[in-house]
């Protein structure tokens, strides 16, 4: 059965628990490393990284991979941290 776009947006879209936890985790790691949004997003825009950190956008797998590598993490490590944050709520 196909999931509707509305359902997918509610689960992973703007303001979802996943989007919020992902954004918080990325921001926390970035600040720990003393990096700017532009540095972890390059070649993505600083504005895009801001949207991700604020839970407004869920990045594609390619963008998530790029950001995680700039944070010194493998993509699975970033998602593991996000999962931990989500299960503590």
PDB file with one MODEL, atoms N, CA, C and O in Angstrom:
MODEL        1
ATOM      1  N   UNK A   1       0.843  -1.168   0.000  1.00  0.00           N
ATOM      2  CA  UNK A   1       0.000   0.000   0.000  1.00  0.00           C
ATOM      3  C   UNK A   1       0.892   1.237   0.000  1.00  0.00           C
ATOM      4  O   UNK A   1       1.823   1.327   0.801  1.00  0.00           O
ATOM      5  N   UNK A   2       0.617   2.191  -0.891  1.00  0.00           N
ATOM      6  CA  UNK A   2       1.379   3.434  -0.948  1.00  0.00           C
ATOM      7  C   UNK A   2       0.936   4.368   0.159  1.00  0.00           C
ATOM      8  O   UNK A   2      -0.248   4.457   0.486  1.00  0.00           O
ATOM      9  N   UNK A   3       1.913   5.066   0.731  1.00  0.00           N
ATOM     10  CA  UNK A   3       1.596   6.051   1.753  1.00  0.00           C
ATOM     11  C   UNK A   3       1.343   7.391   1.076  1.00  0.00           C
ATOM     12  O   UNK A   3       2.016   7.741   0.107  1.00  0.00           O
ATOM     13  N   UNK A   4       0.389   8.123   1.581  1.00  0.00           N
ATOM     14  CA  UNK A   4       0.063   9.408   0.985  1.00  0.00           C
ATOM     15  C   UNK A   4       1.136  10.435   1.309  1.00  0.00           C
ATOM     16  O   UNK A   4       1.871  10.297   2.287  1.00  0.00           O
ATOM     17  N   UNK A   5       1.215  11.453   0.486  1.00  0.00           N
ATOM     18  CA  UNK A   5       2.154  12.548   0.717  1.00  0.00           C
ATOM     19  C   UNK A   5       1.849  13.243   2.029  1.00  0.00           C
ATOM     20  O   UNK A   5       2.764  13.683   2.724  1.00  0.00           O
ATOM     21  N   UNK A   6       0.583  13.346   2.374  1.00  0.00           N
ATOM     22  CA  UNK A   6       0.187  13.983   3.632  1.00  0.00           C
ATOM     23  C   UNK A   6       0.733  13.181   4.808  1.00  0.00           C
ATOM     24  O   UNK A   6       1.259  13.755   5.761  1.00  0.00           O
ATOM     25  N   UNK A   7       0.612  11.853   4.746  1.00  0.00           N
ATOM     26  CA  UNK A   7       1.131  11.006   5.820  1.00  0.00           C
ATOM     27  C   UNK A   7       2.645  11.158   5.932  1.00  0.00           C
ATOM     28  O   UNK A   7       3.169  11.331   7.033  1.00  0.00           O
ATOM     29  N   UNK A   8       3.356  11.093   4.795  1.00  0.00           N
ATOM     30  CA  UNK A   8       4.817  11.208   4.813  1.00  0.00           C
ATOM     31  C   UNK A   8       5.243  12.561   5.360  1.00  0.00           C
ATOM     32  O   UNK A   8       6.235  12.642   6.084  1.00  0.00           O
ATOM     33  N   UNK A   9       4.524  13.614   5.035  1.00  0.00           N
ATOM     34  CA  UNK A   9       4.856  14.946   5.536  1.00  0.00           C
ATOM     35  C   UNK A   9       4.681  15.014   7.043  1.00  0.00           C
ATOM     36  O   UNK A   9       5.489  15.635   7.735  1.00  0.00           O
ATOM     37  N   UNK A  10       3.642  14.388   7.555  1.00  0.00           N
ATOM     38  CA  UNK A  10       3.385  14.401   8.990  1.00  0.00           C
ATOM     39  C   UNK A  10       4.461  13.634   9.751  1.00  0.00           C
ATOM     40  O   UNK A  10       4.833  14.024  10.857  1.00  0.00           O
ATOM     41  N   UNK A  11       4.966  12.540   9.164  1.00  0.00           N
ATOM     42  CA  UNK A  11       5.960  11.701   9.817  1.00  0.00           C
ATOM     43  C   UNK A  11       7.360  12.303   9.734  1.00  0.00           C
ATOM     44  O   UNK A  11       8.119  12.221  10.699  1.00  0.00           O
ATOM     45  N   UNK A  12       7.718  12.910   8.592  1.00  0.00           N
ATOM     46  CA  UNK A  12       9.098  13.378   8.409  1.00  0.00           C
ATOM     47  C   UNK A  12       9.194  14.809   7.898  1.00  0.00           C
ATOM     48  O   UNK A  12      10.298  15.288   7.638  1.00  0.00           O
ATOM     49  N   UNK A  13       8.088  15.495   7.748  1.00  0.00           N
ATOM     50  CA  UNK A  13       8.115  16.829   7.179  1.00  0.00           C
ATOM     51  C   UNK A  13       8.287  17.923   8.211  1.00  0.00           C
ATOM     52  O   UNK A  13       8.659  17.673   9.358  1.00  0.00           O
ATOM     53  N   UNK A  14       8.011  19.129   7.782  1.00  0.00           N
ATOM     54  CA  UNK A  14       8.147  20.349   8.574  1.00  0.00           C
ATOM     55  C   UNK A  14       7.531  20.189   9.959  1.00  0.00           C
ATOM     56  O   UNK A  14       6.333  19.936  10.090  1.00  0.00           O
ATOM     57  N   UNK A  15       8.359  20.337  10.989  1.00  0.00           N
ATOM     58  CA  UNK A  15       7.875  20.294  12.363  1.00  0.00           C
ATOM     59  C   UNK A  15       7.612  18.907  12.924  1.00  0.00           C
ATOM     60  O   UNK A  15       7.126  18.782  14.048  1.00  0.00           O
ATOM     61  N   UNK A  16       7.923  17.863  12.168  1.00  0.00           N
ATOM     62  CA  UNK A  16       7.725  16.498  12.680  1.00  0.00           C
ATOM     63  C   UNK A  16       8.763  16.198  13.751  1.00  0.00           C
ATOM     64  O   UNK A  16       9.775  16.889  13.870  1.00  0.00           O
ATOM     65  N   UNK A  17       8.498  15.172  14.516  1.00  0.00           N
ATOM     66  CA  UNK A  17       9.438  14.757  15.553  1.00  0.00           C
ATOM     67  C   UNK A  17      10.796  14.419  14.937  1.00  0.00           C
ATOM     68  O   UNK A  17      11.838  14.774  15.489  1.00  0.00           O
ATOM     69  N   UNK A  18      10.781  13.732  13.794  1.00  0.00           N
ATOM     70  CA  UNK A  18      12.029  13.376  13.114  1.00  0.00           C
ATOM     71  C   UNK A  18      12.784  14.625  12.669  1.00  0.00           C
ATOM     72  O   UNK A  18      13.983  14.745  12.920  1.00  0.00           O
ATOM     73  N   UNK A  19      12.097  15.547  12.015  1.00  0.00           N
ATOM     74  CA  UNK A  19      12.751  16.771  11.523  1.00  0.00           C
ATOM     75  C   UNK A  19      13.324  17.580  12.683  1.00  0.00           C
ATOM     76  O   UNK A  19      14.434  18.104  12.591  1.00  0.00           O
ATOM     77  N   UNK A  20      12.572  17.682  13.766  1.00  0.00           N
ATOM     78  CA  UNK A  20      13.048  18.430  14.940  1.00  0.00           C
ATOM     79  C   UNK A  20      14.278  17.768  15.567  1.00  0.00           C
ATOM     80  O   UNK A  20      15.260  18.443  15.877  1.00  0.00           O
ATOM     81  N   UNK A  21      14.222  16.446  15.751  1.00  0.00           N
ATOM     82  CA  UNK A  21      15.345  15.729  16.369  1.00  0.00           C
ATOM     83  C   UNK A  21      16.583  15.778  15.482  1.00  0.00           C
ATOM     84  O   UNK A  21      17.698  15.926  15.982  1.00  0.00           O
ATOM     85  N   UNK A  22      16.396  15.656  14.181  1.00  0.00           N
ATOM     86  CA  UNK A  22      17.522  15.735  13.249  1.00  0.00           C
ATOM     87  C   UNK A  22      18.166  17.113  13.314  1.00  0.00           C
ATOM     88  O   UNK A  22      19.388  17.229  13.409  1.00  0.00           O
ATOM     89  N   UNK A  23      17.353  18.147  13.264  1.00  0.00           N
ATOM     90  CA  UNK A  23      17.870  19.514  13.320  1.00  0.00           C
ATOM     91  C   UNK A  23      18.597  19.815  14.615  1.00  0.00           C
ATOM     92  O   UNK A  23      19.666  20.425  14.607  1.00  0.00           O
ATOM     93  N   UNK A  24      18.025  19.391  15.719  1.00  0.00           N
ATOM     94  CA  UNK A  24      18.653  19.622  17.032  1.00  0.00           C
ATOM     95  C   UNK A  24      19.989  18.893  17.134  1.00  0.00           C
ATOM     96  O   UNK A  24      20.958  19.431  17.670  1.00  0.00           O
ATOM     97  N   UNK A  25      20.035  17.673  16.620  1.00  0.00           N
ATOM     98  CA  UNK A  25      21.263  16.870  16.678  1.00  0.00           C
ATOM     99  C   UNK A  25      22.352  17.495  15.814  1.00  0.00           C
ATOM    100  O   UNK A  25      23.506  17.582  16.235  1.00  0.00           O
ATOM    101  N   UNK A  26      21.994  17.929  14.616  1.00  0.00           N
ATOM    102  CA  UNK A  26      22.967  18.566  13.727  1.00  0.00           C
ATOM    103  C   UNK A  26      23.492  19.853  14.352  1.00  0.00           C
ATOM    104  O   UNK A  26      24.701  20.087  14.369  1.00  0.00           O
ATOM    105  N   UNK A  27      22.588  20.690  14.867  1.00  0.00           N
ATOM    106  CA  UNK A  27      23.007  21.951  15.478  1.00  0.00           C
ATOM    107  C   UNK A  27      23.933  21.713  16.673  1.00  0.00           C
ATOM    108  O   UNK A  27      24.960  22.377  16.808  1.00  0.00           O
ATOM    109  N   UNK A  28      23.567  20.766  17.536  1.00  0.00           N
ATOM    110  CA  UNK A  28      24.368  20.463  18.720  1.00  0.00           C
ATOM    111  C   UNK A  28      25.783  20.029  18.323  1.00  0.00           C
ATOM    112  O   UNK A  28      26.764  20.521  18.880  1.00  0.00           O
ATOM    113  N   UNK A  29      25.883  19.121  17.375  1.00  0.00           N
ATOM    114  CA  UNK A  29      27.194  18.627  16.922  1.00  0.00           C
ATOM    115  C   UNK A  29      28.002  19.752  16.276  1.00  0.00           C
ATOM    116  O   UNK A  29      29.200  19.882  16.530  1.00  0.00           O
ATOM    117  N   UNK A  30      27.348  20.567  15.443  1.00  0.00           N
ATOM    118  CA  UNK A  30      28.031  21.674  14.761  1.00  0.00           C
ATOM    119  C   UNK A  30      28.622  22.642  15.775  1.00  0.00           C
ATOM    120  O   UNK A  30      29.768  23.068  15.637  1.00  0.00           O
ATOM    121  N   UNK A  31      27.844  22.988  16.790  1.00  0.00           N
ATOM    122  CA  UNK A  31      28.319  23.923  17.806  1.00  0.00           C
ATOM    123  C   UNK A  31      29.448  23.319  18.636  1.00  0.00           C
ATOM    124  O   UNK A  31      30.384  24.026  19.011  1.00  0.00           O
ATOM    125  N   UNK A  32      29.373  22.026  18.925  1.00  0.00           N
ATOM    126  CA  UNK A  32      30.456  21.347  19.646  1.00  0.00           C
ATOM    127  C   UNK A  32      31.770  21.449  18.876  1.00  0.00           C
ATOM    128  O   UNK A  32      32.841  21.579  19.470  1.00  0.00           O
ATOM    129  N   UNK A  33      31.677  21.387  17.552  1.00  0.00           N
ATOM    130  CA  UNK A  33      32.867  21.437  16.708  1.00  0.00           C
ATOM    131  C   UNK A  33      33.294  22.867  16.372  1.00  0.00           C
ATOM    132  O   UNK A  33      34.353  23.075  15.781  1.00  0.00           O
ATOM    133  N   UNK A  34      32.474  23.852  16.746  1.00  0.00           N
ATOM    134  CA  UNK A  34      32.787  25.240  16.463  1.00  0.00           C
ATOM    135  C   UNK A  34      32.715  25.587  14.989  1.00  0.00           C
ATOM    136  O   UNK A  34      33.474  26.429  14.510  1.00  0.00           O
ATOM    137  N   UNK A  35      31.804  24.945  14.266  1.00  0.00           N
ATOM    138  CA  UNK A  35      31.657  25.175  12.828  1.00  0.00           C
ATOM    139  C   UNK A  35      30.451  26.055  12.535  1.00  0.00           C
ATOM    140  O   UNK A  35      29.505  26.118  13.320  1.00  0.00           O
ATOM    141  N   UNK A  36      30.500  26.728  11.401  1.00  0.00           N
ATOM    142  CA  UNK A  36      29.368  27.545  10.967  1.00  0.00           C
ATOM    143  C   UNK A  36      28.422  26.692  10.123  1.00  0.00           C
ATOM    144  O   UNK A  36      28.773  25.599   9.681  1.00  0.00           O
ATOM    145  N   UNK A  37      27.228  27.211   9.912  1.00  0.00           N
ATOM    146  CA  UNK A  37      26.275  26.515   9.054  1.00  0.00           C
ATOM    147  C   UNK A  37      26.821  26.413   7.634  1.00  0.00           C
ATOM    148  O   UNK A  37      26.619  25.401   6.963  1.00  0.00           O
ATOM    149  N   UNK A  38      27.505  27.443   7.179  1.00  0.00           N
ATOM    150  CA  UNK A  38      28.084  27.421   5.828  1.00  0.00           C
ATOM    151  C   UNK A  38      29.146  26.330   5.713  1.00  0.00           C
ATOM    152  O   UNK A  38      29.254  25.678   4.674  1.00  0.00           O
ATOM    153  N   UNK A  39      29.925  26.128   6.766  1.00  0.00           N
ATOM    154  CA  UNK A  39      30.991  25.127   6.728  1.00  0.00           C
ATOM    155  C   UNK A  39      30.450  23.701   6.671  1.00  0.00           C
ATOM    156  O   UNK A  39      31.008  22.862   5.963  1.00  0.00           O
ATOM    157  N   UNK A  40      29.388  23.416   7.393  1.00  0.00           N
ATOM    158  CA  UNK A  40      28.880  22.042   7.370  1.00  0.00           C
ATOM    159  C   UNK A  40      27.998  21.777   6.160  1.00  0.00           C
ATOM    160  O   UNK A  40      27.719  20.621   5.843  1.00  0.00           O
ATOM    161  N   UNK A  41      27.559  22.818   5.485  1.00  0.00           N
ATOM    162  CA  UNK A  41      26.686  22.628   4.344  1.00  0.00           C
ATOM    163  C   UNK A  41      27.376  22.660   3.002  1.00  0.00           C
ATOM    164  O   UNK A  41      26.837  22.145   2.022  1.00  0.00           O
ATOM    165  N   UNK A  42      28.547  23.247   2.930  1.00  0.00           N
ATOM    166  CA  UNK A  42      29.228  23.465   1.651  1.00  0.00           C
ATOM    167  C   UNK A  42      29.229  22.216   0.781  1.00  0.00           C
ATOM    168  O   UNK A  42      29.754  21.197   1.230  1.00  0.00           O
ATOM    169  N   UNK A  43      28.697  22.219  -0.390  1.00  0.00           N
ATOM    170  CA  UNK A  43      28.268  23.323  -1.234  1.00  0.00           C
ATOM    171  C   UNK A  43      26.791  23.701  -1.081  1.00  0.00           C
ATOM    172  O   UNK A  43      26.292  24.514  -1.859  1.00  0.00           O
ATOM    173  N   UNK A  44      26.086  23.139  -0.108  1.00  0.00           N
ATOM    174  CA  UNK A  44      24.705  23.540   0.150  1.00  0.00           C
ATOM    175  C   UNK A  44      24.707  24.936   0.770  1.00  0.00           C
ATOM    176  O   UNK A  44      25.717  25.365   1.328  1.00  0.00           O
ATOM    177  N   UNK A  45      23.606  25.628   0.677  1.00  0.00           N
ATOM    178  CA  UNK A  45      23.554  26.991   1.212  1.00  0.00           C
ATOM    179  C   UNK A  45      23.409  26.996   2.733  1.00  0.00           C
ATOM    180  O   UNK A  45      22.902  26.045   3.328  1.00  0.00           O
ATOM    181  N   UNK A  46      23.861  28.074   3.338  1.00  0.00           N
ATOM    182  CA  UNK A  46      23.704  28.271   4.773  1.00  0.00           C
ATOM    183  C   UNK A  46      22.226  28.303   5.123  1.00  0.00           C
ATOM    184  O   UNK A  46      21.826  27.793   6.170  1.00  0.00           O
ATOM    185  N   UNK A  47      21.413  28.894   4.262  1.00  0.00           N
ATOM    186  CA  UNK A  47      19.968  28.974   4.500  1.00  0.00           C
ATOM    187  C   UNK A  47      19.340  27.583   4.557  1.00  0.00           C
ATOM    188  O   UNK A  47      18.460  27.330   5.380  1.00  0.00           O
ATOM    189  N   UNK A  48      19.791  26.685   3.686  1.00  0.00           N
ATOM    190  CA  UNK A  48      19.279  25.312   3.704  1.00  0.00           C
ATOM    191  C   UNK A  48      19.618  24.629   5.028  1.00  0.00           C
ATOM    192  O   UNK A  48      18.763  23.980   5.629  1.00  0.00           O
ATOM    193  N   UNK A  49      20.859  24.775   5.480  1.00  0.00           N
ATOM    194  CA  UNK A  49      21.274  24.173   6.750  1.00  0.00           C
ATOM    195  C   UNK A  49      20.443  24.758   7.885  1.00  0.00           C
ATOM    196  O   UNK A  49      20.056  24.031   8.801  1.00  0.00           O
ATOM    197  N   UNK A  50      20.167  26.045   7.842  1.00  0.00           N
ATOM    198  CA  UNK A  50      19.332  26.679   8.863  1.00  0.00           C
ATOM    199  C   UNK A  50      17.936  26.053   8.885  1.00  0.00           C
ATOM    200  O   UNK A  50      17.394  25.782   9.956  1.00  0.00           O
ATOM    201  N   UNK A  51      17.363  25.827   7.717  1.00  0.00           N
ATOM    202  CA  UNK A  51      16.036  25.198   7.640  1.00  0.00           C
ATOM    203  C   UNK A  51      16.067  23.790   8.227  1.00  0.00           C
ATOM    204  O   UNK A  51      15.138  23.382   8.925  1.00  0.00           O
ATOM    205  N   UNK A  52      17.133  23.051   7.944  1.00  0.00           N
ATOM    206  CA  UNK A  52      17.273  21.698   8.496  1.00  0.00           C
ATOM    207  C   UNK A  52      17.383  21.775  10.013  1.00  0.00           C
ATOM    208  O   UNK A  52      16.681  21.056  10.723  1.00  0.00           O
ATOM    209  N   UNK A  53      18.268  22.650  10.519  1.00  0.00           N
ATOM    210  CA  UNK A  53      18.471  22.754  11.962  1.00  0.00           C
ATOM    211  C   UNK A  53      17.216  23.198  12.707  1.00  0.00           C
ATOM    212  O   UNK A  53      17.043  22.870  13.881  1.00  0.00           O
ATOM    213  N   UNK A  54      16.354  23.930  12.043  1.00  0.00           N
ATOM    214  CA  UNK A  54      15.124  24.403  12.676  1.00  0.00           C
ATOM    215  C   UNK A  54      13.934  23.472  12.442  1.00  0.00           C
ATOM    216  O   UNK A  54      12.800  23.810  12.780  1.00  0.00           O
ATOM    217  N   UNK A  55      14.199  22.292  11.859  1.00  0.00           N
ATOM    218  CA  UNK A  55      13.146  21.304  11.666  1.00  0.00           C
ATOM    219  C   UNK A  55      12.142  21.659  10.592  1.00  0.00           C
ATOM    220  O   UNK A  55      11.042  21.107  10.555  1.00  0.00           O
ATOM    221  N   UNK A  56      12.513  22.577   9.721  1.00  0.00           N
ATOM    222  CA  UNK A  56      11.596  23.012   8.657  1.00  0.00           C
ATOM    223  C   UNK A  56      11.738  22.173   7.394  1.00  0.00           C
ATOM    224  O   UNK A  56      10.815  22.105   6.582  1.00  0.00           O
ATOM    225  N   UNK A  57      12.905  21.528   7.226  1.00  0.00           N
ATOM    226  CA  UNK A  57      13.188  20.722   6.034  1.00  0.00           C
ATOM    227  C   UNK A  57      13.877  19.438   6.477  1.00  0.00           C
ATOM    228  O   UNK A  57      14.736  19.459   7.358  1.00  0.00           O
ATOM    229  N   UNK A  58      13.498  18.326   5.862  1.00  0.00           N
ATOM    230  CA  UNK A  58      14.204  17.069   6.061  1.00  0.00           C
ATOM    231  C   UNK A  58      15.063  16.858   4.821  1.00  0.00           C
ATOM    232  O   UNK A  58      14.530  16.752   3.716  1.00  0.00           O
ATOM    233  N   UNK A  59      16.385  16.795   4.983  1.00  0.00           N
ATOM    234  CA  UNK A  59      17.263  16.712   3.813  1.00  0.00           C
ATOM    235  C   UNK A  59      17.171  15.371   3.102  1.00  0.00           C
ATOM    236  O   UNK A  59      16.780  14.363   3.690  1.00  0.00           O
ATOM    237  N   UNK A  60      17.539  15.378   1.825  1.00  0.00           N
ATOM    238  CA  UNK A  60      17.633  14.136   1.060  1.00  0.00           C
ATOM    239  C   UNK A  60      18.783  13.311   1.621  1.00  0.00           C
ATOM    240  O   UNK A  60      19.584  13.804   2.416  1.00  0.00           O
ATOM    241  N   UNK A  61      18.856  12.070   1.205  1.00  0.00           N
ATOM    242  CA  UNK A  61      19.934  11.196   1.664  1.00  0.00           C
ATOM    243  C   UNK A  61      21.297  11.758   1.265  1.00  0.00           C
ATOM    244  O   UNK A  61      22.246  11.701   2.047  1.00  0.00           O
ATOM    245  N   UNK A  62      21.396  12.301   0.050  1.00  0.00           N
ATOM    246  CA  UNK A  62      22.656  12.888  -0.396  1.00  0.00           C
ATOM    247  C   UNK A  62      23.074  14.074   0.457  1.00  0.00           C
ATOM    248  O   UNK A  62      24.238  14.188   0.842  1.00  0.00           O
ATOM    249  N   UNK A  63      22.129  14.956   0.752  1.00  0.00           N
ATOM    250  CA  UNK A  63      22.424  16.124   1.585  1.00  0.00           C
ATOM    251  C   UNK A  63      22.761  15.706   3.009  1.00  0.00           C
ATOM    252  O   UNK A  63      23.663  16.270   3.629  1.00  0.00           O
ATOM    253  N   UNK A  64      22.043  14.726   3.523  1.00  0.00           N
ATOM    254  CA  UNK A  64      22.302  14.226   4.870  1.00  0.00           C
ATOM    255  C   UNK A  64      23.706  13.616   4.954  1.00  0.00           C
ATOM    256  O   UNK A  64      24.407  13.806   5.948  1.00  0.00           O
ATOM    257  N   UNK A  65      24.105  12.897   3.930  1.00  0.00           N
ATOM    258  CA  UNK A  65      25.442  12.300   3.882  1.00  0.00           C
ATOM    259  C   UNK A  65      26.511  13.377   3.886  1.00  0.00           C
ATOM    260  O   UNK A  65      27.493  13.276   4.621  1.00  0.00           O
ATOM    261  N   UNK A  66      26.330  14.403   3.074  1.00  0.00           N
ATOM    262  CA  UNK A  66      27.286  15.509   3.001  1.00  0.00           C
ATOM    263  C   UNK A  66      27.412  16.218   4.353  1.00  0.00           C
ATOM    264  O   UNK A  66      28.521  16.463   4.828  1.00  0.00           O
ATOM    265  N   UNK A  67      26.287  16.542   4.962  1.00  0.00           N
ATOM    266  CA  UNK A  67      26.295  17.233   6.264  1.00  0.00           C
ATOM    267  C   UNK A  67      26.946  16.357   7.320  1.00  0.00           C
ATOM    268  O   UNK A  67      27.770  16.836   8.099  1.00  0.00           O
ATOM    269  N   UNK A  68      26.585  15.076   7.358  1.00  0.00           N
ATOM    270  CA  UNK A  68      27.152  14.196   8.389  1.00  0.00           C
ATOM    271  C   UNK A  68      28.665  14.081   8.241  1.00  0.00           C
ATOM    272  O   UNK A  68      29.380  14.067   9.243  1.00  0.00           O
ATOM    273  N   UNK A  69      29.157  14.001   7.024  1.00  0.00           N
ATOM    274  CA  UNK A  69      30.604  13.912   6.807  1.00  0.00           C
ATOM    275  C   UNK A  69      31.302  15.188   7.258  1.00  0.00           C
ATOM    276  O   UNK A  69      32.402  15.127   7.808  1.00  0.00           O
ATOM    277  N   UNK A  70      30.683  16.340   7.035  1.00  0.00           N
ATOM    278  CA  UNK A  70      31.263  17.602   7.503  1.00  0.00           C
ATOM    279  C   UNK A  70      31.247  17.688   9.031  1.00  0.00           C
ATOM    280  O   UNK A  70      32.014  18.445   9.626  1.00  0.00           O
ATOM    281  N   UNK A  71      30.378  16.915   9.651  1.00  0.00           N
ATOM    282  CA  UNK A  71      30.324  16.864  11.112  1.00  0.00           C
ATOM    283  C   UNK A  71      31.236  15.777  11.681  1.00  0.00           C
ATOM    284  O   UNK A  71      31.273  15.558  12.892  1.00  0.00           O
ATOM    285  N   UNK A  72      31.973  15.099  10.793  1.00  0.00           N
ATOM    286  CA  UNK A  72      32.888  14.053  11.238  1.00  0.00           C
ATOM    287  C   UNK A  72      32.199  12.760  11.614  1.00  0.00           C
ATOM    288  O   UNK A  72      32.729  11.975  12.399  1.00  0.00           O
ATOM    289  N   UNK A  73      31.017  12.532  11.057  1.00  0.00           N
ATOM    290  CA  UNK A  73      30.232  11.337  11.372  1.00  0.00           C
ATOM    291  C   UNK A  73      29.880  10.601  10.090  1.00  0.00           C
ATOM    292  O   UNK A  73      29.744  11.209   9.029  1.00  0.00           O
ATOM    293  N   UNK A  74      29.736   9.299  10.196  1.00  0.00           N
ATOM    294  CA  UNK A  74      29.139   8.530   9.112  1.00  0.00           C
ATOM    295  C   UNK A  74      27.631   8.799   9.178  1.00  0.00           C
ATOM    296  O   UNK A  74      27.105   9.089  10.253  1.00  0.00           O
ATOM    297  N   UNK A  75      26.937   8.707   8.051  1.00  0.00           N
ATOM    298  CA  UNK A  75      25.485   8.948   8.087  1.00  0.00           C
ATOM    299  C   UNK A  75      24.761   8.093   9.118  1.00  0.00           C
ATOM    300  O   UNK A  75      23.844   8.577   9.784  1.00  0.00           O
ATOM    301  N   UNK A  76      25.157   6.828   9.262  1.00  0.00           N
ATOM    302  CA  UNK A  76      24.482   5.967  10.235  1.00  0.00           C
ATOM    303  C   UNK A  76      24.708   6.464  11.657  1.00  0.00           C
ATOM    304  O   UNK A  76      23.828   6.327  12.507  1.00  0.00           O
ATOM    305  N   UNK A  77      25.884   7.043  11.927  1.00  0.00           N
ATOM    306  CA  UNK A  77      26.152   7.554  13.268  1.00  0.00           C
ATOM    307  C   UNK A  77      25.243   8.737  13.588  1.00  0.00           C
ATOM    308  O   UNK A  77      24.719   8.846  14.697  1.00  0.00           O
ATOM    309  N   UNK A  78      25.060   9.624  12.606  1.00  0.00           N
ATOM    310  CA  UNK A  78      24.167  10.765  12.808  1.00  0.00           C
ATOM    311  C   UNK A  78      22.744  10.280  13.055  1.00  0.00           C
ATOM    312  O   UNK A  78      22.068  10.769  13.959  1.00  0.00           O
ATOM    313  N   UNK A  79      22.288   9.321  12.254  1.00  0.00           N
ATOM    314  CA  UNK A  79      20.927   8.810  12.437  1.00  0.00           C
ATOM    315  C   UNK A  79      20.782   8.063  13.755  1.00  0.00           C
ATOM    316  O   UNK A  79      19.706   8.080  14.351  1.00  0.00           O
ATOM    317  N   UNK A  80      21.840   7.407  14.222  1.00  0.00           N
ATOM    318  CA  UNK A  80      21.808   6.747  15.524  1.00  0.00           C
ATOM    319  C   UNK A  80      21.626   7.780  16.626  1.00  0.00           C
ATOM    320  O   UNK A  80      20.842   7.566  17.551  1.00  0.00           O
ATOM    321  N   UNK A  81      22.353   8.915  16.536  1.00  0.00           N
ATOM    322  CA  UNK A  81      22.206   9.991  17.519  1.00  0.00           C
ATOM    323  C   UNK A  81      20.793  10.573  17.482  1.00  0.00           C
ATOM    324  O   UNK A  81      20.215  10.884  18.523  1.00  0.00           O
ATOM    325  N   UNK A  82      20.250  10.716  16.287  1.00  0.00           N
ATOM    326  CA  UNK A  82      18.876  11.228  16.146  1.00  0.00           C
ATOM    327  C   UNK A  82      17.899  10.257  16.793  1.00  0.00           C
ATOM    328  O   UNK A  82      16.992  10.675  17.513  1.00  0.00           O
ATOM    329  N   UNK A  83      18.077   8.969  16.543  1.00  0.00           N
ATOM    330  CA  UNK A  83      17.205   7.956  17.145  1.00  0.00           C
ATOM    331  C   UNK A  83      17.275   8.011  18.668  1.00  0.00           C
ATOM    332  O   UNK A  83      16.246   7.929  19.338  1.00  0.00           O
ATOM    333  N   UNK A  84      18.465   8.146  19.212  1.00  0.00           N
ATOM    334  CA  UNK A  84      18.617   8.262  20.672  1.00  0.00           C
ATOM    335  C   UNK A  84      17.858   9.460  21.206  1.00  0.00           C
ATOM    336  O   UNK A  84      17.185   9.363  22.232  1.00  0.00           O
ATOM    337  N   UNK A  85      17.961  10.608  20.508  1.00  0.00           N
ATOM    338  CA  UNK A  85      17.264  11.818  20.934  1.00  0.00           C
ATOM    339  C   UNK A  85      15.753  11.602  20.883  1.00  0.00           C
ATOM    340  O   UNK A  85      15.033  12.047  21.777  1.00  0.00           O
ATOM    341  N   UNK A  86      15.273  10.930  19.853  1.00  0.00           N
ATOM    342  CA  UNK A  86      13.833  10.714  19.700  1.00  0.00           C
ATOM    343  C   UNK A  86      13.288   9.770  20.773  1.00  0.00           C
ATOM    344  O   UNK A  86      12.155   9.941  21.223  1.00  0.00           O
ATOM    345  N   UNK A  87      14.067   8.794  21.181  1.00  0.00           N
ATOM    346  CA  UNK A  87      13.567   7.831  22.164  1.00  0.00           C
ATOM    347  C   UNK A  87      13.640   8.361  23.585  1.00  0.00           C
ATOM    348  O   UNK A  87      13.023   7.798  24.489  1.00  0.00           O
ATOM    349  N   UNK A  88      14.394   9.448  23.795  1.00  0.00           N
ATOM    350  CA  UNK A  88      14.454  10.065  25.133  1.00  0.00           C
ATOM    351  C   UNK A  88      13.263  10.972  25.388  1.00  0.00           C
ATOM    352  O   UNK A  88      13.007  11.337  26.536  1.00  0.00           O
ATOM    353  N   UNK A  89      12.532  11.344  24.349  1.00  0.00           N
ATOM    354  CA  UNK A  89      11.412  12.283  24.498  1.00  0.00           C
ATOM    355  C   UNK A  89      10.239  11.637  25.150  1.00  0.00           C
ATOM    356  O   UNK A  89       9.212  12.284  25.352  1.00  0.00           O
TER     357      UNK A  89
ENDMDL
END
